[in-house]
């Protein structure tokens, strides 16, 4: 199974850190955030990785190279314009192939065991969900019931999408090149009962601000 790391965000909420450094290269525990993901993917048995990038993306390529240093083979999908999550993955499909692939947002930190993503995919997508974080206390994305994901409904308990998933290329059938969001594709698949899910019980941080970067630092130090 191949894996994709989403690393094209500009990281405006992380300024001034991201004025000269792409967010995936911001250090966490002395190691760039994206390298934490790559090490975890390598430990989970992944070998072929695709990384998309935009803002200051050449720095990412210069730092990681072909991935050989980490025991990986890395290929890049540069984006000349912001393509959003759906458009960015769609652009990279030629590098990802015809089989299901794992996707990890480049701006999170977690102790989730990525080996779990290698299980056979039942449907078009599998989403890893987390409890709604303090900065997003009541705005969960989707509901998880009996191992299936469905859109949030009034009165239901919604969880937040962690940014970790397995997707099948068929999820993007009929899409065209250009910017588009991933959520509408997921909701369409949910309506057909084709999206499974799980509830992450470990540690997870959306590293979107300097404050949450500091939170991730504390969690990482505690683990060490």
PyMOL commands that set and color helices and strands:
alter all, ss='L'
color gray80, all
select helices_A, chain A and resi 12-14+23-25+33-43+57-64+68-70+84-96+114-118+134-136+169-172+183-191+210-223
alter helices_A, ss='H'
color red, helices_A
select strands_A, chain A and resi 3-7+27-28+31-32+48-53+73-78+101-105+108-110+125-130+142-145+148-151+160-167+195-199+204-206
alter strands_A, ss='S'
color yellow, strands_A
deselect
rebuild
show_as cartoon
